[in-house]
Amino acid sequence: MDNPAAGPILRAMTTDCDVLIIGGGLNGPALALALAQGGLSVTVVDALAEAARVDEDFDGRAYALALASQRLLQATGVWPAVADKAQPILGIRASDGRVGAAPSPFFLDFAHGELEEGPMGFMLEDRHLRRAFLAAMAATPGITQISGETVVAQAAGPAGATVTLASGRVLSARLLVGCDGRASGTARRAGIGRTGWRYGQTALVCAIGHEKPHNGLAQQVFTPAGPLAILPLKGNRSAIVWSEREATARAIQALDDAGYLAALHERVGDYLGALTLEGKRFTYPLTLTLANSFVADRVALVGDAAHGVHPIAGQGLNLGLRDVGALAEVTIEAVRRGEDIGSLTVLDRYQVWRRFDSTLLALGMDTVNRLFSNDNPVLRAGRDLGLGLVNAMPGLRRRFIREAAGLSGDLPRLLQGRAI
Ligand SMILES: Cc1cc2nc3c(=O)[nH]c(=O)nc-3n(C[C@H](O)[C@H](O)[C@H](O)COP(=O)(O)OP(=O)(O)OC[C@H]3O[C@@H](n4cnc5c(N)ncnc54)[C@H](O)[C@@H]3O)c2cc1C
């Protein structure tokens, strides 16, 4: 990634900060907080202007945060600012469905009482999480935020790395972290390629108000065109992530609000009563994109920059926060041992910890999407049987519940709610 346009390649030991994070969306701020609380100096650069990043408008996006992710937010001090705005997920139901038809009698049903640790997770609106991250960063010594500046070049040297901003300003750090999303320029400039494909599906995303309470139940209905998630928000409101084939999604998005709601009502059914739209409607083309390496010399990738996955189980941000916990732990321990935090020896520990796990999960969700997004009668009978079997087997049910809560696997300390 040595690029003469990227400023001087560092050979001396002085840098502007320890870690420079490119991207201040969601994973970037979480990592900045974890590292700064561990005593490192961090700069976060985001292309969006400050005003756009603190916009209070409800844009309909919300996240299903697994219990382990909530613990990371608690451990980094963000949770108290959002706790009263988060809706606990008290149950999960997954079933096969068809537009206008009664739901399949075979389903998978989990109740929060089956998990001794508490609710499986929380639904939180994007606007609340984003603002809480920005406020927490502003209140944390050791973090410098630069908004409205785009990174256009980067270079690595023996003692550090430099980035050049579009304004011409050059910044240096011992480690660069790409939290710059699915089209990560940090990865591209470091020579890291990507593997992936399109799903031929588009997610229609919005928030709805409804007449009847949701009782904290998160529903996933697998229709032949793609999964429909109905996720509980505070009050009588839910977040909708509704996957359709691209052409159908275009046609639905082009409907007026009444037509859109009627199409949605047909798929949701009557259990929530009358529906209204809360805020704007969005569409996201669905793709899988995996970075071929999560690290390069003086560079690490975190969150969607490393793995952009299908939203089928609402796991994208949860995976990213696992990266945050792992990279923060590896980096802070390396500082304590007196190691160079940008060296490949240190960064490989992060890659070994996270790459296999996230690739497996990304491909797992890909398989579930392929298995369920069709109307093949043989596959339909097989998956109905599968759902019914898992539902009836306590050992398997427990594994699924712990997986949904993000409690399985080799958990970084922050995701266990412990300090590094
Ligand atoms: C429809 C849908 C529903 C989802 N639902 C869930 C869910 O329920 N639960 C869940 O866990 N996940 C969910 N996800 C996934 C989640 O939205 C993403 O995983 C998460 O937003 C990724 O955050 P990030 O910080 O890695 O990247 P982003 O949020 O994409 O942030 C990247 C940031 O980098 C900045 N940037 C980019 N390039 C540059 C540059 N050159 N210079 C400076 N700044 C730059 C951008 O301005 C941006 O702010 C969903 C995704 C979709 C599409």
The ligand as an ORCA input file, in Angstrom:
! r2SCAN-3c Opt
* xyz 0 1
  C     -31.461     -3.967      5.967
  C     -30.423     -4.186      7.016
  C     -30.801     -4.540      8.319
  C     -29.835     -4.784      9.289
  N     -30.225     -5.162     10.547
  C     -29.295     -5.474     11.474
  C     -29.665     -5.950     12.785
  O     -30.842     -6.072     13.124
  N     -28.669     -6.283     13.666
  C     -27.359     -6.185     13.321
  O     -26.500     -6.564     14.129
  N     -26.978     -5.709     12.111
  C     -27.912     -5.356     11.175
  N     -27.521     -4.894      9.957
  C     -26.095     -4.705      9.660
  C     -25.537     -3.360     10.167
  O     -26.344     -2.308      9.644
  C     -24.092     -3.195      9.711
  O     -23.356     -4.343     10.038
  C     -23.439     -1.986     10.396
  O     -24.135     -0.799     10.098
  C     -21.992     -1.827      9.922
  O     -21.391     -0.776     10.633
  P     -19.924     -0.295     10.248
  O     -19.592      0.728     11.287
  O     -19.018     -1.452     10.059
  O     -20.065      0.367      8.794
  P     -20.957      1.588      8.316
  O     -22.117      1.802      9.197
  O     -21.188      1.334      6.850
  O     -20.024      2.878      8.500
  C     -18.967      3.172      7.618
  C     -18.552      4.628      7.850
  O     -17.327      4.855      7.143
  C     -17.362      6.150      6.589
  N     -16.399      6.158      5.456
  C     -16.428      5.349      4.369
  N     -15.374      5.634      3.560
  C     -14.673      6.643      4.158
  C     -13.480      7.375      3.814
  N     -12.790      7.131      2.692
  N     -13.065      8.344      4.663
  C     -13.726      8.610      5.820
  N     -14.852      7.937      6.193
  C     -15.318      6.975      5.384
  C     -18.809      6.354      6.175
  O     -19.140      7.729      6.122
  C     -19.568      5.634      7.302
  O     -19.964      6.508      8.359
  C     -28.467     -4.639      8.965
  C     -28.089     -4.246      7.677
  C     -29.051     -4.035      6.699
  C     -28.637     -3.640      5.298
*
